[in-house]
Amino acid sequence: MIRVNDLTKTFKDFTAVKGVSFHVAPGEIFAFLGPNGAGKTTTIKMLTTILRPTSGTVELDGLNPAKDKMGARKKFGIVFQDSSLDVEQSAYENMEMHGVLYHMPKKERVQRIELMLNTFELWDRRKEYVKKFSGGMKRRLEIARGLMHSPKILFLDEPTLGLDPQSRNQLWTHVKQLNEIENTTIFLTTHYMDEVERVAHRIGIMDHGGLIAQGTAAELKEQTNTASLEDAFLALTGSSLRDEESSSTDQLREYAQIQGSGK
Ligand SMILES: Nc1ncnc2c1ncn2[C@@H]1O[C@H](COP(=O)(O)OP(=O)(O)OP(=O)(O)O)[C@@H](O)[C@H]1O
């Protein structure tokens, strides 16, 4: 479903992503794990037509986004770290707007909104303004909205950053359910090791712009002769994700999210 070959991105004289190659099968949940600045977001941006690769190729369900941007965009939904919801509108209106942008017929829009809001447990709150929602509800709404046009692939860039453990747990329960029901292929990035173990079928470990290992959690542990994914990560990168979690970039992001959620 996703085929990436020798993908590279250079900003002036700095190479943020270096010759990354991987495949994601239909219906698979693939997670990118890596410290701050490893190149995860830059990779997602190249996969989703936001950034043009310096070299290498991307294929999404058989389409090359560099050649057919609009065709490729219909194949995926995306949720970035920064919210793009209209907080002055209701949950229903946010969904409706997305359906209109994707030229979905009215009848299809109505059915899909109900299905997705139910899947993400927001149907009862559909008429409320998004500004009244908690951080976890906003995230779930963003994912539901990203799935409005029934994309084959869902990209999630650190979707649980700044959420409390209960909201994180709830979000992944819904995402996994969606993956099982609709067989949506999911590509995600996260800092949280427990999430990766719980949710991902396969994991890619990124460090300094390169994809240094990939496989199931069991395979990564076996490769590094370690007992936990955290130890495997340490053995591969020499740095701990916990240290990275409290980096200034993360603190700033979390601060911005708290501000955004009006807490
Ligand atoms: N537009 C840009 N111009 C120059 N350098 C950039 C640009 N975008 C990203 N970088 C650099 O590329 C590197 C990779 O950044 P990227 O955001 O992809 O990392 P990441 O793994 O997603 O980390 P984080 O978890 O902090 O988002 C970083 O060193 C970053 O400073």
The ligand as a MOL file (V3000), in Angstrom:
LIG
                    3D

  0  0  0     0  0            999 V3000
M  V30 BEGIN CTAB
M  V30 COUNTS 31 33 0 0 0
M  V30 BEGIN ATOM
M  V30 1 N 12.1750 23.3350 6.7010 0
M  V30 2 C 13.2880 22.9400 7.3230 0
M  V30 3 N 14.4700 23.5790 7.1190 0
M  V30 4 C 15.5990 23.1650 7.7340 0
M  V30 5 N 15.6730 22.1080 8.5700 0
M  V30 6 C 14.5480 21.4420 8.8260 0
M  V30 7 C 13.2910 21.8020 8.2120 0
M  V30 8 N 12.3390 20.9330 8.6500 0
M  V30 9 C 12.9620 20.0770 9.4940 0
M  V30 10 N 14.2770 20.3820 9.5990 0
M  V30 11 C 15.2760 19.6740 10.4080 0
M  V30 12 O 15.2550 18.3080 10.0260 0
M  V30 13 C 15.4560 17.4750 11.1760 0
M  V30 14 C 14.3370 16.4670 11.2430 0
M  V30 15 O 13.1320 17.1350 11.6520 0
M  V30 16 P 11.7480 16.3760 11.8330 0
M  V30 17 O 10.7410 17.3780 12.2620 0
M  V30 18 O 11.4470 15.5730 10.6330 0
M  V30 19 O 12.0890 15.4040 13.0310 0
M  V30 20 P 11.1360 14.4940 13.8830 0
M  V30 21 O 11.7650 13.1450 13.9440 0
M  V30 22 O 9.7590 14.5670 13.3750 0
M  V30 23 O 11.2360 15.1360 15.3130 0
M  V30 24 P 10.0930 15.7260 16.2340 0
M  V30 25 O 9.6610 14.5850 17.0440 0
M  V30 26 O 10.8000 16.7720 17.0220 0
M  V30 27 O 9.0380 16.3010 15.3300 0
M  V30 28 C 15.5570 18.3800 12.3840 0
M  V30 29 O 16.9260 18.5710 12.6830 0
M  V30 30 C 14.9320 19.6790 11.9030 0
M  V30 31 O 15.4940 20.7750 12.5570 0
M  V30 END ATOM
M  V30 BEGIN BOND
M  V30 1 1 1 2
M  V30 2 1 2 3
M  V30 3 2 2 7
M  V30 4 2 3 4
M  V30 5 1 4 5
M  V30 6 2 5 6
M  V30 7 1 6 7
M  V30 8 1 6 10
M  V30 9 1 7 8
M  V30 10 2 8 9
M  V30 11 1 9 10
M  V30 12 1 10 11
M  V30 13 1 11 12
M  V30 14 1 11 30
M  V30 15 1 12 13
M  V30 16 1 13 14
M  V30 17 1 13 28
M  V30 18 1 14 15
M  V30 19 1 15 16
M  V30 20 2 16 17
M  V30 21 1 16 18
M  V30 22 1 16 19
M  V30 23 1 19 20
M  V30 24 2 20 21
M  V30 25 1 20 22
M  V30 26 1 20 23
M  V30 27 1 23 24
M  V30 28 2 24 25
M  V30 29 1 24 26
M  V30 30 1 24 27
M  V30 31 1 28 29
M  V30 32 1 28 30
M  V30 33 1 30 31
M  V30 END BOND
M  V30 END CTAB
M  END
